[in-house]
């Protein structure tokens, strides 16, 4: 059984696959056109984000049994087409959830204590203590939207810090405990001091957190997005920052991460955010740790192994 790997992976992936009887073909620089010409030869395919796995890509993939997505989101996979062709999908949110949780906590604390702003000022020989007076996290209410692997990891990091945690997940039930309250959106809008997104990109969630969504919050909020950029139109974020509804924002993802292809509106929003001293912008690195890089391999290979045992 052969598996084509079309993105860069931790070096352990080849040995891990061999140990379960799968022959890896590691081609991280392969182009889409080249994939189309050879995909018929493989039973497995492992991708990150480079390739859109759509009807065209798998049309001639008559041997293909599974696709492994090295990460959490599967928005670059056409689930309907793959289901019709009976091709299994495996992703690895268990592999990078800890890194996401740690990054979100770090960004939130940095926002509330003006760490990035203060660092820049000191480097420029400006010593402004009063202008960088921070807010304490203890006693605040943090709302987590989406309570899967990533949302739960962030909640785990928050426990012990004296915060109230509200979690909302439209597709889960009975997930509250003594430290995390299963909340309605009405409770989130009414009580939250912090909003953190942990939802996948789907047709339902695309552009969901827009100006009107944020406008429903009763308090001024800190805003964190480490999920998918397309969930949040940034013009709404900018407008709420100007109006004071959003105190500060930490964005690990953007609605268009190909910065050379920004539309006029996207460029205007990006320029505002990049110049603001109330933002933290990082290049989609929540979950991108050295540890998660290897752990994702272990999770994927374990799922592939279980799948192969089932069909044999």
Legacy VTK file of the C-alpha trace (Angstrom):
# vtk DataFile Version 3.0
C-alpha trace
ASCII
DATASET POLYDATA
POINTS 312 float
0.000 0.000 0.000
1.378 3.375 -1.069
0.713 6.805 0.430
1.582 10.077 -1.301
2.640 12.917 1.022
2.320 16.281 -0.711
3.283 18.744 2.063
6.222 19.121 4.421
5.852 16.881 7.473
8.012 16.022 10.465
10.701 13.593 9.363
9.186 10.809 11.472
6.244 10.368 9.071
8.024 7.987 6.714
9.195 5.564 9.402
5.853 5.756 11.213
3.998 4.754 8.042
6.385 1.937 7.237
5.817 0.468 10.689
2.118 -0.007 9.896
2.758 -1.493 6.464
2.300 1.651 4.356
4.956 2.702 1.847
5.409 6.503 1.973
6.177 8.576 -1.094
7.334 11.898 0.341
7.030 14.654 -2.262
6.476 17.934 -0.389
7.231 20.108 -3.436
4.902 18.292 -5.833
2.506 20.512 -7.797
-1.230 20.033 -8.216
-0.729 19.119 -11.873
1.797 16.470 -10.891
-0.560 15.079 -8.246
-3.308 14.754 -10.870
-0.992 12.739 -13.078
0.012 10.186 -10.404
-2.828 10.025 -7.862
-4.235 6.856 -9.441
-1.197 4.930 -8.150
-1.894 5.492 -4.433
-4.144 4.104 -1.724
-3.405 6.985 0.651
-2.844 10.742 0.487
-1.562 13.054 3.229
-1.961 16.825 2.903
-1.707 20.014 4.914
-3.191 23.148 3.327
-1.385 23.450 0.017
-3.816 21.368 -2.016
-7.586 21.584 -2.414
-8.818 17.997 -2.457
-11.815 18.324 -4.745
-13.661 16.340 -7.389
-11.000 17.002 -10.004
-8.172 15.786 -7.787
-9.782 12.470 -6.882
-11.600 11.802 -10.160
-8.971 9.318 -11.259
-7.989 8.123 -7.786
-9.588 4.700 -8.126
-7.313 3.095 -5.515
-7.574 5.871 -2.936
-8.845 4.612 0.428
-7.992 7.458 2.794
-6.842 11.054 3.084
-4.944 12.290 6.120
-5.107 16.008 6.929
-2.054 16.982 8.967
-3.855 19.403 11.250
-7.309 20.078 12.619
-9.338 21.823 9.917
-10.586 19.935 6.876
-12.009 22.904 4.969
-9.659 22.177 2.050
-11.265 18.739 1.612
-14.545 18.298 -0.287
-16.247 16.036 2.228
-19.256 15.361 0.004
-17.166 14.194 -2.938
-14.952 12.049 -0.738
-17.964 10.439 0.922
-19.442 9.613 -2.485
-16.189 7.891 -3.430
-16.033 6.129 -0.052
-12.673 7.726 0.784
-12.055 8.003 4.532
-10.889 11.284 6.064
-8.578 11.557 9.059
-7.430 14.754 10.732
-5.325 15.334 13.822
-6.739 17.985 16.176
-5.425 15.950 19.081
-1.916 16.655 17.790
-1.904 20.451 18.064
-4.624 21.245 20.603
-2.151 21.852 23.439
-0.141 24.306 21.351
-3.326 26.174 20.382
-4.432 26.425 24.005
-1.057 27.773 25.112
-0.906 30.321 22.283
-4.393 31.627 23.053
-3.533 32.082 26.717
-0.292 33.821 25.827
-1.988 36.176 23.376
-4.751 37.028 25.841
-2.342 37.843 28.671
-0.193 39.859 26.285
-3.200 41.882 25.132
-4.470 42.596 28.617
-1.052 43.696 29.842
0.085 45.654 26.761
3.160 43.448 26.425
3.766 43.996 22.710
3.096 47.743 22.850
5.276 48.234 25.924
8.110 46.200 24.411
8.164 48.381 21.288
8.148 51.566 23.359
11.012 50.528 25.626
13.086 49.556 22.605
12.466 53.081 21.339
13.711 54.587 24.665
10.165 55.398 25.825
9.397 54.503 29.457
5.622 54.823 29.917
4.343 52.871 32.916
0.968 54.565 33.263
0.169 54.261 29.554
0.739 50.525 29.788
-1.233 49.801 32.934
-2.883 46.423 32.357
-6.021 44.550 33.304
-6.029 41.366 35.362
-7.606 38.230 33.954
-8.841 36.976 37.317
-12.556 37.596 37.773
-13.206 38.059 34.052
-15.633 35.955 32.015
-14.119 34.191 29.006
-16.493 32.934 26.313
-15.278 30.048 24.163
-17.217 29.523 20.929
-16.723 25.972 19.703
-15.938 23.411 22.380
-14.049 20.751 20.501
-10.407 19.814 21.000
-9.140 23.406 20.672
-11.797 25.071 22.795
-11.371 22.474 25.519
-7.604 22.938 25.484
-7.947 26.691 25.983
-10.408 26.118 28.813
-7.930 23.742 30.449
-5.242 26.438 30.377
-7.637 28.983 31.892
-8.613 26.771 34.816
-6.863 27.856 37.972
-6.635 31.491 36.875
-9.794 32.543 38.661
-11.885 33.195 35.555
-15.469 32.334 34.697
-15.577 30.179 31.573
-18.613 30.059 29.299
-18.626 27.543 26.441
-21.033 27.484 23.530
-21.141 24.706 20.953
-24.176 24.346 18.719
-23.430 20.701 17.966
-22.557 19.364 21.428
-24.519 18.721 24.599
-23.770 17.958 28.254
-20.231 19.342 28.100
-20.290 21.625 31.115
-18.506 20.810 34.360
-17.699 22.455 37.666
-15.403 24.995 35.975
-16.891 25.429 32.492
-20.507 26.482 32.107
-22.427 25.241 29.077
-23.908 28.559 27.987
-26.446 29.949 25.572
-25.436 32.651 23.140
-27.650 35.026 25.084
-25.490 34.381 28.161
-22.336 34.817 26.100
-23.524 38.159 24.709
-24.563 39.355 28.171
-21.615 38.258 30.313
-18.433 37.879 28.265
-15.346 40.033 28.792
-13.311 37.911 26.381
-14.410 36.196 23.165
-12.293 33.357 21.769
-13.219 31.474 18.584
-12.534 27.756 18.122
-14.867 26.848 15.271
-14.215 25.186 11.899
-14.700 26.916 8.578
-17.943 25.753 6.972
-20.582 27.402 4.840
-22.443 28.066 8.081
-19.528 29.762 9.844
-18.047 31.703 6.905
-18.273 35.431 7.791
-20.371 34.488 10.842
-18.598 36.752 13.328
-19.326 40.009 11.578
-20.101 43.516 12.824
-23.668 42.615 13.842
-22.520 39.503 15.723
-20.003 41.430 17.809
-22.424 44.306 18.297
-24.631 42.053 20.424
-22.076 41.887 23.254
-23.125 43.957 26.236
-19.583 44.670 27.438
-16.433 45.855 25.780
-14.459 42.706 24.941
-11.039 41.326 24.183
-11.213 39.294 20.976
-9.148 36.239 19.968
-9.345 34.263 16.736
-7.144 31.204 16.324
-9.630 29.190 14.259
-10.082 30.253 10.626
-9.740 33.763 9.271
-12.681 33.484 6.886
-15.005 33.232 9.888
-14.383 36.911 10.699
-14.708 39.811 8.245
-12.009 42.169 9.450
-13.786 45.372 8.470
-16.251 44.658 11.291
-13.404 44.097 13.756
-11.793 47.387 12.737
-15.044 49.288 13.075
-15.672 47.879 16.549
-12.119 48.718 17.613
-12.646 52.291 16.472
-15.970 52.462 18.296
-14.531 50.872 21.445
-16.592 47.661 21.544
-13.420 45.621 20.996
-10.753 46.698 23.483
-8.000 44.767 21.726
-7.699 41.842 19.316
-5.310 38.929 18.874
-5.575 37.415 15.414
-3.577 34.350 14.479
-5.579 34.000 11.265
-6.829 36.452 8.655
-9.690 36.317 6.165
-7.052 36.391 3.404
-3.638 35.115 4.455
-2.104 35.646 1.009
-1.167 39.205 1.825
-0.155 40.097 -1.721
-3.685 39.355 -2.961
-5.708 41.482 -0.550
-8.786 43.231 -1.912
-9.051 46.966 -1.404
-11.310 46.483 1.644
-9.069 43.764 3.075
-5.994 45.938 2.609
-7.667 48.860 4.363
-8.565 46.615 7.307
-5.113 45.044 7.432
-3.369 48.411 7.404
-5.531 49.585 10.302
-4.854 46.446 12.339
-1.131 46.398 11.593
-0.722 49.995 12.755
-2.841 49.642 15.881
-1.167 49.241 19.279
-4.219 47.224 20.369
-3.588 44.211 18.163
-1.421 41.135 18.099
-1.036 39.569 14.651
0.658 36.199 14.150
1.021 34.119 10.941
-1.308 31.165 11.683
1.100 29.662 14.217
-1.305 28.631 16.973
-0.748 24.882 16.982
2.545 25.251 15.085
4.958 24.085 17.765
7.912 21.735 17.425
6.078 19.255 19.623
2.836 19.370 17.645
4.729 18.983 14.373
5.750 15.474 15.410
2.635 14.685 17.452
0.370 15.242 14.441
2.212 12.408 12.663
1.595 10.047 15.572
-2.117 10.867 15.673
-2.603 10.468 11.921
-0.669 7.223 11.671
-2.554 5.759 14.625
-5.893 6.545 12.931
-4.693 5.142 9.610
-3.519 1.971 11.363
-6.925 1.466 13.006
-8.645 2.035 9.676
-6.492 -0.488 7.852
-7.073 -3.063 10.581
-10.835 -2.590 10.154
-10.879 -3.084 6.386
-8.486 -6.008 6.251
LINES 1 313
312 0 1 2 3 4 5 6 7 8 9 10 11 12 13 14 15 16 17 18 19 20 21 22 23 24 25 26 27 28 29 30 31 32 33 34 35 36 37 38 39 40 41 42 43 44 45 46 47 48 49 50 51 52 53 54 55 56 57 58 59 60 61 62 63 64 65 66 67 68 69 70 71 72 73 74 75 76 77 78 79 80 81 82 83 84 85 86 87 88 89 90 91 92 93 94 95 96 97 98 99 100 101 102 103 104 105 106 107 108 109 110 111 112 113 114 115 116 117 118 119 120 121 122 123 124 125 126 127 128 129 130 131 132 133 134 135 136 137 138 139 140 141 142 143 144 145 146 147 148 149 150 151 152 153 154 155 156 157 158 159 160 161 162 163 164 165 166 167 168 169 170 171 172 173 174 175 176 177 178 179 180 181 182 183 184 185 186 187 188 189 190 191 192 193 194 195 196 197 198 199 200 201 202 203 204 205 206 207 208 209 210 211 212 213 214 215 216 217 218 219 220 221 222 223 224 225 226 227 228 229 230 231 232 233 234 235 236 237 238 239 240 241 242 243 244 245 246 247 248 249 250 251 252 253 254 255 256 257 258 259 260 261 262 263 264 265 266 267 268 269 270 271 272 273 274 275 276 277 278 279 280 281 282 283 284 285 286 287 288 289 290 291 292 293 294 295 296 297 298 299 300 301 302 303 304 305 306 307 308 309 310 311
